[in-house]
Amino acid sequence: MSWLIQPRLINGPFDDPGLYLDYRFGRRAILFDLGDLGALSPRELLRVSHVFVSHAHIDHFIGFDRLLRFCLHRPGPLHLVGPPGFIDHVEHKLRGYTWNLIDESSVDFQLHVGEFDGLRLDRFVVFSAQHVFERWEGRPPELPPGIVYADSDLRIESIALDHGIPSLAFGLRETRRVNVRRGVLEARGLPKGPWLTEAKNLLRAGIVDAEIAIPGNGRVALSKLKDDLFLTGPGQSIAYVTDTAPTSENAEKILTIAADVDQLFIEAVFPERDRALAEAALHLTAWEAGRLARKARAKRLVVFHHSARYITTPDALRAEAMLAFESAETA
């Protein structure tokens, strides 16, 4: 089965962090972190609907300006979530520009910005281009604890890690995947259309005793279609972890959000031999990253956010992380 979302790091492992998650079958994308976005094309940036920012250090937030520039004249909102204080950071960014050429006749571009306090979204505001980006207090969406976004296809979880300040890690978990067997659809002479979406949503919800109205075929029991026409399987899962101190408390949280994920993207800033530097800088070592990935039972490990002091040995940190990931001694 093909993945609904295709994740890729925006930059190299020694450059600014950021993960671009592209919807394979839709005009939409998600960003984890806003470091340097120069590697993304305007078309890719215009696809972005939601952004989840770990914290507002410059290497995780400097790309906000580039994203804003390309999205400024598009209709529809751009949703952002960050840690406590994030709303103020966004507002200060907006206040750094002169907006005399926008008013109530402008395209209704909006920024919907929420703050995650480690348990839930507790603050939410709207900045509207038609109101010259004045700040409007709103009500956060009602979501279960630990969830910062949810729709019919997926949910995004978050935890607050200690980096001297709160630094958010994120986990994307897709609902049960349901794909249509195109060959069977054509062989049965069934039409494409909205009824397929309705059927897939019912199957994702575990409802099989319903009837579906199929154009030209009347109402058909879903139970008679589900085995032959649809291919189902567990949903995709991704975790993104960066800028976190190598402490036991952080490790426990990382193991929770990364449990059994298909892909874990995690920082590996220092080698284990320089653990003292890692502890002082509140970052993970490559060995710790690999060890956590193995303990979390991640299927695939991708490391990034390497310290530039090791740029002359560019593969060493990845090799150390993979050794720990593949070693039974780390379990």
Residue pairs with C-beta under 8 A, 6 or more apart in sequence:
1 177
1 179
1 231
1 233
2 24
2 179
3 24
3 236
4 23
4 24
4 25
4 153
4 154
4 174
4 177
4 236
5 21
5 22
5 23
5 24
5 30
5 154
5 172
5 174
5 236
5 238
6 21
6 22
6 23
6 24
7 19
7 20
7 21
7 22
7 238
7 263
7 265
8 19
8 20
8 22
9 17
9 18
9 19
9 20
9 265
9 302
9 304
10 16
10 18
10 19
10 20
10 35
10 36
10 37
10 39
10 40
11 17
11 18
11 35
11 36
11 39
13 268
13 303
13 304
13 305
13 306
13 314
13 317
13 318
14 306
14 307
14 308
14 311
14 314
15 35
15 36
16 33
16 35
16 36
16 59
16 60
16 62
16 63
17 33
17 35
17 54
17 59
17 60
17 242
17 243
17 267
17 304
17 305
18 31
18 32
18 33
18 34
18 35
18 36
18 37
18 60
18 63
19 31
19 32
19 33
19 240
19 265
20 29
20 30
20 31
20 40
20 44
21 29
21 30
21 31
21 32
21 172
21 238
22 29
22 44
22 47
23 29
23 47
27 47
28 47
28 49
29 44
29 47
29 48
29 49
30 48
30 49
30 50
30 51
30 52
30 156
30 172
31 48
31 50
31 51
31 52
31 67
32 52
32 54
32 170
32 240
32 265
33 52
33 53
33 54
33 60
33 61
33 240
33 242
34 51
34 53
34 60
34 61
34 62
34 63
34 64
34 67
35 59
35 60
35 61
35 62
35 63
36 59
36 62
36 63
37 45
37 63
37 66
37 67
38 66
42 70
45 66
45 67
45 70
45 71
46 70
46 71
46 74
48 67
48 71
48 78
49 76
49 78
49 79
50 78
50 79
50 80
50 81
50 149
50 156
51 67
51 78
51 79
51 80
51 81
52 80
52 81
52 82
52 148
52 149
52 156
52 158
52 168
52 170
53 60
53 61
53 80
53 81
53 82
53 83
53 86
53 168
54 60
54 82
54 83
54 167
54 168
54 169
54 170
54 240
54 242
54 243
55 61
55 82
55 83
55 163
55 165
55 166
55 167
55 168
55 243
56 82
56 83
56 85
56 86
56 89
57 243
60 242
60 243
61 89
64 90
64 93
65 93
67 78
68 78
68 93
68 111
71 78
71 109
72 109
72 129
73 107
73 109
74 107
74 109
75 107
75 108
75 109
76 109
76 110
77 109
77 110
77 111
77 112
77 126
78 109
78 110
78 111
78 112
79 112
79 113
79 114
79 149
80 86
80 90
80 111
80 112
80 113
80 114
81 113
81 114
81 115
81 116
81 121
81 148
81 149
81 158
81 168
82 89
82 90
82 113
82 114
82 115
82 116
82 168
83 115
83 116
83 160
83 165
83 166
83 167
83 168
84 115
84 116
84 117
84 166
85 115
86 113
86 115
87 113
87 114
87 115
87 123
87 125
87 135
90 111
90 113
90 127
91 125
91 127
91 135
94 111
94 127
94 133
99 132
99 133
102 129
102 130
102 132
103 130
103 132
104 130
104 131
105 130
106 129
106 130
107 129
108 128
108 129
108 130
109 128
109 129
110 126
110 127
110 128
110 129
111 126
111 127
111 128
111 133
112 124
112 125
112 126
112 138
113 124
113 125
113 126
113 127
114 121
114 123
114 124
114 140
114 141
114 148
115 121
115 122
115 123
115 124
116 122
116 148
116 158
116 160
116 168
117 160
118 159
118 160
118 166
119 145
119 146
120 140
120 143
120 145
120 146
120 147
121 140
121 141
121 143
121 148
122 140
123 140
124 137
124 138
124 139
124 140
124 141
125 135
125 136
125 137
125 138
126 135
126 136
126 138
127 133
127 134
127 135
127 136
128 134
128 136
143 149
143 150
144 150
146 157
146 158
146 159
147 155
147 156
147 157
147 158
148 156
148 157
148 158
148 170
149 155
149 156
150 156
152 175
152 201
152 204
153 174
153 175
154 172
154 173
154 174
154 175
154 235
155 172
155 173
155 175
156 170
156 171
156 172
156 173
157 170
157 171
157 172
157 173
157 257
158 168
158 169
158 170
158 171
158 257
159 168
159 169
159 253
159 254
159 256
159 257
160 166
160 167
160 168
160 253
161 167
161 168
161 169
161 241
161 243
161 244
161 245
161 250
161 253
161 254
162 244
162 245
162 247
162 249
162 250
162 282
163 243
163 244
163 245
163 282
164 245
164 282
167 242
167 243
167 244
169 239
169 240
169 241
169 242
169 244
169 253
169 254
169 257
170 239
170 240
170 257
171 237
171 238
171 239
171 240
171 257
171 258
171 261
172 236
172 237
172 238
172 239
172 240
173 235
173 236
173 237
174 235
174 236
174 237
175 204
175 235
176 203
176 204
176 206
176 232
176 233
176 234
176 235
177 232
177 233
177 234
177 235
177 236
178 200
178 203
178 204
178 230
178 231
178 232
179 230
179 231
179 232
180 196
180 200
180 229
180 230
180 231
181 228
181 229
181 230
181 231
184 228
184 229
185 192
185 229
188 229
190 214
190 217
190 229
191 214
191 215
191 216
193 215
195 212
195 213
195 214
195 215
198 212
199 212
199 222
199 225
199 226
199 230
200 230
202 208
202 210
202 212
202 222
203 222
203 226
203 230
203 232
207 222
208 222
208 223
208 226
209 221
209 222
209 223
210 221
210 222
211 219
211 220
211 221
211 222
212 219
212 220
212 221
212 222
212 225
213 219
214 220
226 232
236 262
237 260
237 261
237 262
237 263
238 261
238 262
238 263
238 264
238 265
239 254
239 257
239 258
239 261
239 263
239 264
239 265
239 266
239 296
239 298
240 265
240 266
241 254
241 257
241 258
241 264
241 265
241 266
241 267
242 266
242 267
242 304
242 305
243 267
243 282
243 283
243 305
244 250
244 254
244 267
244 282
244 283
244 284
245 279
245 282
245 283
246 275
246 278
246 279
246 283
246 284
246 285
246 288
251 288
251 292
254 266
254 292
254 296
255 292
255 295
255 296
258 264
258 266
258 292
258 293
258 296
258 298
259 296
259 297
260 296
260 297
260 298
260 299
261 296
261 298
261 299
262 298
262 299
262 300
263 298
263 299
263 300
263 301
263 302
264 293
264 296
264 298
264 300
264 301
264 302
265 302
265 303
265 304
266 284
266 289
266 292
266 293
266 301
266 302
266 303
266 304
267 283
267 284
267 289
267 303
267 304
267 305
268 284
268 285
268 286
268 289
268 290
268 303
268 304
268 305
268 306
268 317
268 318
268 320
268 321
269 278
269 281
269 283
269 284
269 285
269 286
269 305
269 306
269 307
269 317
270 277
270 278
270 281
270 283
270 284
270 285
270 286
270 307
270 310
270 317
271 285
271 286
271 287
271 310
271 316
271 317
271 320
272 285
272 286
272 287
272 288
272 320
274 285
275 285
278 284
278 285
278 288
283 305
283 307
284 292
285 320
286 303
286 316
286 317
286 318
286 320
286 321
286 324
287 320
287 321
287 323
287 324
287 330
288 324
289 301
289 303
289 321
289 324
290 301
290 303
290 320
290 321
290 322
290 323
290 324
290 325
290 326
290 327
290 330
291 324
291 325
291 330
293 301
293 321
293 324
293 325
294 324
294 325
294 326
294 327
294 330
294 331
295 330
295 331
298 325
301 321
301 322
301 325
303 317
303 318
303 321
306 314
306 317
310 316
310 317
324 330
